[in-house]
Amino acid sequence: MLSIKNLTKSYNGRTIFKDLSFTVAPGEVLTIVGPSGIGKTTFLNILAGLIPADGGSIELDGKELTIDGTRQGSEVGVIFQDFNLFPQYTVTENITLAPRIVAKEKKATYTKTAAELLADLDLTEHQNNYPFELSGGQKQRVAIARALAMKPGVLAYDEPTSGLDEASTERVTSIIQKLQSRNATQLVVTHDLPFAQSLNGKVLDFSKDVER
Ligand SMILES: Nc1ncnc2c1ncn2[C@@H]1O[C@H](COP(=O)(O)OP(=O)(O)OP(=O)(O)O)[C@@H](O)[C@H]1O
């Protein structure tokens, strides 16, 4: 269970959100919507541990995660809009880098996990390709596989359908639904209302449900 309590953030004295509180249970997908500039990415960056919040707390499965913007752990897996893949590494290397270097897994372990993720996300035939050789939808799936390789407690997607065609969007929807059926805890930030509706989960509208 992800539990956000009274999270507050301002930039230069301007409050972006105040007392933001909600929970996301395993197997649940929370969709976060709202117009550009409302604070969705700011929230994701705080959740990812990349920037500090001013107050409040983030708890995952009863464990408090730091909100000072210096978190090193792999509790939260974020799939960024531009994917942030390492251009100099192949698909397999992108997926195995953090398990190898950060989690210090044994070769047999990370190799097996990567093979399973590649098969699961239909990427096996691209395992030796570099990011520049992939389509947007394929890069998106590599970013999801790379996040999943660290076995995060929460997966958060920033605008996962931006730049994707209809078929790739449907594919992202079915991946999110597959992970949902395996009890993942997922958050999806999106502008894409038909996509948000297709996810069929709770919706948090930053323009209505959030104090500032
Ligand atoms: N580092 C920063 N310093 C000052 N203001 C910032 C900073 N980062 C973001 N902002 C402001 O905070 C507000 C929220 O930005 P944020 O990027 O979180 O919005 P968003 O809802 O994700 O928008 P979009 O959908 O366009 O990505 C915006 O007004 C933005 O200009």
The ligand as a Tripos MOL2 file, in Angstrom:
@<TRIPOS>MOLECULE
LIG
   31    33     1     0     0
SMALL
NO_CHARGES

@<TRIPOS>ATOM
      1 N1         12.2640   23.8970  -10.3810 N.pl3     1 LIG1
      2 C1         11.2180   24.7030  -10.4350 C.ar      1 LIG1
      3 N2         11.2860   25.9520   -9.9330 N.ar      1 LIG1
      4 C2         10.2230   26.7860   -9.9700 C.ar      1 LIG1
      5 N3          9.0150   26.4560  -10.4850 N.ar      1 LIG1
      6 C3          8.8920   25.2270  -11.0040 C.ar      1 LIG1
      7 C4          9.9710   24.2930  -11.0120 C.ar      1 LIG1
      8 N4          9.5460   23.1350  -11.5910 N.ar      1 LIG1
      9 C5          8.2580   23.3420  -11.9270 C.ar      1 LIG1
     10 N5          7.8640   24.5940  -11.5810 N.ar      1 LIG1
     11 C6          6.5060   25.1630  -11.7510 C.3       1 LIG1
     12 O1          5.6020   24.3840  -11.0070 O.3       1 LIG1
     13 C7          4.3740   24.2090  -11.7050 C.3       1 LIG1
     14 C8          4.0700   22.7320  -11.8540 C.3       1 LIG1
     15 O2          4.9490   22.1520  -12.8020 O.3       1 LIG1
     16 P1          4.8700   20.6100  -13.2180 P.3       1 LIG1
     17 O3          5.9580   20.3690  -14.2050 O.co2     1 LIG1
     18 O4          4.8410   19.7860  -12.0100 O.co2     1 LIG1
     19 O5          3.4380   20.5760  -13.9380 O.3       1 LIG1
     20 P2          2.7330   19.3910  -14.7310 P.3       1 LIG1
     21 O6          1.3530   19.3090  -14.2140 O.co2     1 LIG1
     22 O7          3.5640   18.1810  -14.6790 O.co2     1 LIG1
     23 O8          2.7350   19.9620  -16.2030 O.3       1 LIG1
     24 P3          2.9030   19.1510  -17.6140 P.3       1 LIG1
     25 O9          1.6600   18.3720  -17.7490 O.co2     1 LIG1
     26 O10         3.0240   20.2720  -18.6140 O.co2     1 LIG1
     27 O11         4.1530   18.3230  -17.5150 O.co2     1 LIG1
     28 C9          4.5310   24.9430  -13.0190 C.3       1 LIG1
     29 O12         3.9400   26.2120  -12.8940 O.3       1 LIG1
     30 C10         6.0350   25.0760  -13.1910 C.3       1 LIG1
     31 O13         6.3610   26.2340  -13.9090 O.3       1 LIG1
@<TRIPOS>BOND
     1     1     2 1
     2     2     3 ar
     3     2     7 ar
     4     3     4 ar
     5     4     5 ar
     6     5     6 ar
     7     6     7 ar
     8     6    10 ar
     9     7     8 ar
    10     8     9 ar
    11     9    10 ar
    12    10    11 1
    13    11    12 1
    14    11    30 1
    15    12    13 1
    16    13    14 1
    17    13    28 1
    18    14    15 1
    19    15    16 1
    20    16    17 2
    21    16    18 1
    22    16    19 1
    23    19    20 1
    24    20    21 2
    25    20    22 1
    26    20    23 1
    27    23    24 1
    28    24    25 2
    29    24    26 1
    30    24    27 1
    31    28    29 1
    32    28    30 1
    33    30    31 1
@<TRIPOS>SUBSTRUCTURE
     1 LIG1         1 GROUP 0 **** ****
